[in-house]
Amino acid sequence: MTSDTSIGIAVVGTGFGQKVHIPAFQDAAATEVVAVYNRDRSKAQQVAAAHQIDNAADSLEEIVSLPGVQGVSLSTPPFLHYEMAQKILKAGKHLFLEKPTTLTASEAKSLHVLAQQHQVQATLNFEFRFVPAWMHLKHLLDQTYVGQTRLIKVDWLVGGRADPQRPWSWHASKELGGGSLGALGSHTFDYIAWLFGSVKRLSAQLITSIQQRPDPQTGRAKSVDADDTCVLMLELMSGTICQVNISATAYAGRGHWVEVYGDRGTLVLGMNTPNDYVHGFELQGSQSGAPLETIEIPDFLEFQQTYDDGRIAPTKRVIDHWAEMIQTGKETAPSLREGVYSQLLMDLAHQSHQQQCWVDVPVLETFLA
């Protein structure tokens, strides 16, 4: 049973959900995990027992009908997000959603409308907004450390899917929401908007460099149609150009880097530990042409608790943010609104790739109207 002050949470999805969501929700001050879902009830019961969770279910309807459940964390594969999120929101439950939001921007918009109609709070797990080095980068940009921005360059080059013998899964299917654009680009689109503002237009080339993978059941080659490499060019509303290179098939890739060049200085945020996409970021800066120097991150931004899995600590901060939204009844970023925008940019990237041209990006408020 939940305490009088805690928010009862059901965790739906026991892959990423078990690795990251359950420990983050159990350690967050305002939440208590009271139920877990898996389509296999015995699996749900095993996970519940392992984490001392009272309820286990193989039905989403059963989960949302539990009186102790006030919010649901949803970390199932993307092709299940829309249908499941609809049920959660229609049941009047708050929603904590993993990215990518859905399969299309129209689906994401529909969820945003549902959340408003049912007066519940929904957010996306956009962790980078809550990582200390990223938070300090945001502060320095707001303080015009680099002056007028001239060029932004993002590289996210990792080798998690570089081995062509890695078995086929939904990650390999565009129809199921797979691909690097959804896995990594969804984050990138969100933090670009957060750090630098809205996008005016974009151009995208989406590449499938590994076109077959072994079927996990038969071992036979199975076609891959989801992108594993993305080359993007964004023109921001400010006029600044942002170049983005994303790949999950880069052996010994340089990791994750954001470089910001302005008329007063430069900021470089990066890490080269590809097996952990949160730990290890360092921030460097230079003004007036001086050599780059390490910028210390203020102590008050650092995590109070860290974990072996670097994704847990920032996810816990997103949970704290979501809990405050629930307690105050006020939507603040990141919310489902930011999830809609990330999904819109993903849709337009696919359109640009298909049409081989630049595409204009509507203002979010216009799209939501």
BELFENSUL-V545791 format. One record per backbone hydrogen bond with DSSP energy under -0.5 kcal/mol. CO is the residue of the C=O (numbers start at 1). NH is the residue of the N-H. If there is no record, write none. Layout:
BEGIN
co=CO nh=NH
co=CO nh=NH
END
This chain:
BEGIN
co=6 nh=8
co=7 nh=32
co=8 nh=70
co=8 nh=71
co=9 nh=34
co=9 nh=35
co=10 nh=12
co=10 nh=73
co=11 nh=13
co=11 nh=37
co=12 nh=75
co=15 nh=19
co=16 nh=20
co=16 nh=21
co=17 nh=22
co=20 nh=24
co=21 nh=25
co=22 nh=26
co=23 nh=27
co=24 nh=28
co=28 nh=31
co=30 nh=7
co=32 nh=9
co=32 nh=34
co=34 nh=55
co=35 nh=11
co=36 nh=57
co=37 nh=13
co=39 nh=41
co=40 nh=44
co=41 nh=45
co=42 nh=46
co=43 nh=47
co=44 nh=48
co=45 nh=49
co=46 nh=50
co=47 nh=51
co=48 nh=53
co=49 nh=52
co=55 nh=36
co=57 nh=38
co=59 nh=63
co=60 nh=64
co=61 nh=65
co=62 nh=66
co=63 nh=66
co=66 nh=69
co=68 nh=70
co=70 nh=94
co=71 nh=10
co=72 nh=74
co=72 nh=96
co=73 nh=12
co=73 nh=75
co=74 nh=98
co=77 nh=80
co=77 nh=81
co=78 nh=81
co=78 nh=82
co=80 nh=84
co=81 nh=85
co=82 nh=86
co=83 nh=87
co=84 nh=88
co=85 nh=89
co=86 nh=90
co=87 nh=91
co=88 nh=93
co=89 nh=92
co=94 nh=72
co=95 nh=97
co=95 nh=123
co=96 nh=74
co=97 nh=125
co=104 nh=108
co=105 nh=109
co=106 nh=110
co=107 nh=111
co=108 nh=112
co=109 nh=113
co=110 nh=114
co=111 nh=115
co=112 nh=116
co=113 nh=117
co=114 nh=118
co=115 nh=120
co=116 nh=119
co=121 nh=95
co=122 nh=336
co=123 nh=97
co=124 nh=126
co=125 nh=127
co=126 nh=129
co=127 nh=130
co=128 nh=131
co=131 nh=134
co=131 nh=135
co=132 nh=136
co=133 nh=137
co=134 nh=138
co=135 nh=139
co=136 nh=140
co=137 nh=141
co=138 nh=142
co=139 nh=143
co=140 nh=145
co=141 nh=144
co=146 nh=264
co=146 nh=265
co=147 nh=149
co=148 nh=263
co=150 nh=241
co=151 nh=261
co=152 nh=243
co=153 nh=259
co=154 nh=245
co=155 nh=257
co=156 nh=158
co=156 nh=247
co=157 nh=255
co=158 nh=250
co=159 nh=162
co=162 nh=164
co=163 nh=166
co=169 nh=172
co=170 nh=173
co=171 nh=179
co=172 nh=174
co=172 nh=225
co=172 nh=226
co=173 nh=178
co=174 nh=177
co=176 nh=79
co=179 nh=183
co=180 nh=184
co=180 nh=185
co=181 nh=186
co=184 nh=188
co=185 nh=189
co=186 nh=190
co=187 nh=191
co=188 nh=192
co=189 nh=193
co=190 nh=194
co=191 nh=195
co=192 nh=196
co=192 nh=197
co=193 nh=197
co=198 nh=237
co=200 nh=361
co=201 nh=235
co=202 nh=359
co=203 nh=233
co=205 nh=207
co=205 nh=231
co=207 nh=209
co=207 nh=228
co=207 nh=229
co=209 nh=211
co=211 nh=224
co=213 nh=222
co=214 nh=168
co=215 nh=219
co=220 nh=215
co=222 nh=213
co=227 nh=180
co=228 nh=248
co=229 nh=207
co=230 nh=232
co=230 nh=246
co=231 nh=205
co=232 nh=244
co=233 nh=203
co=234 nh=236
co=234 nh=242
co=235 nh=200
co=235 nh=201
co=236 nh=239
co=240 nh=236
co=241 nh=152
co=242 nh=234
co=243 nh=154
co=244 nh=232
co=245 nh=156
co=246 nh=230
co=247 nh=158
co=248 nh=161
co=249 nh=251
co=250 nh=253
co=255 nh=157
co=255 nh=257
co=256 nh=271
co=257 nh=155
co=258 nh=269
co=259 nh=153
co=260 nh=267
co=261 nh=150
co=261 nh=151
co=264 nh=288
co=265 nh=262
co=266 nh=286
co=267 nh=260
co=268 nh=284
co=269 nh=258
co=270 nh=282
co=271 nh=256
co=272 nh=274
co=273 nh=276
co=278 nh=281
co=282 nh=270
co=283 nh=295
co=284 nh=268
co=285 nh=293
co=286 nh=266
co=287 nh=290
co=293 nh=285
co=294 nh=296
co=298 nh=301
co=298 nh=302
co=299 nh=302
co=308 nh=310
co=309 nh=312
co=310 nh=314
co=311 nh=315
co=312 nh=316
co=313 nh=317
co=314 nh=318
co=315 nh=319
co=316 nh=320
co=317 nh=321
co=318 nh=322
co=319 nh=323
co=320 nh=324
co=321 nh=325
co=322 nh=326
co=323 nh=327
co=324 nh=328
co=325 nh=329
co=325 nh=330
co=330 nh=332
co=335 nh=338
co=335 nh=339
co=336 nh=340
co=337 nh=341
co=338 nh=342
co=339 nh=343
co=340 nh=344
co=341 nh=345
co=342 nh=346
co=343 nh=347
co=344 nh=348
co=345 nh=349
co=346 nh=350
co=347 nh=351
co=348 nh=352
co=349 nh=353
co=350 nh=354
co=351 nh=355
co=352 nh=356
co=352 nh=357
co=359 nh=202
co=360 nh=362
co=363 nh=366
co=363 nh=367
co=364 nh=368
co=365 nh=369
END
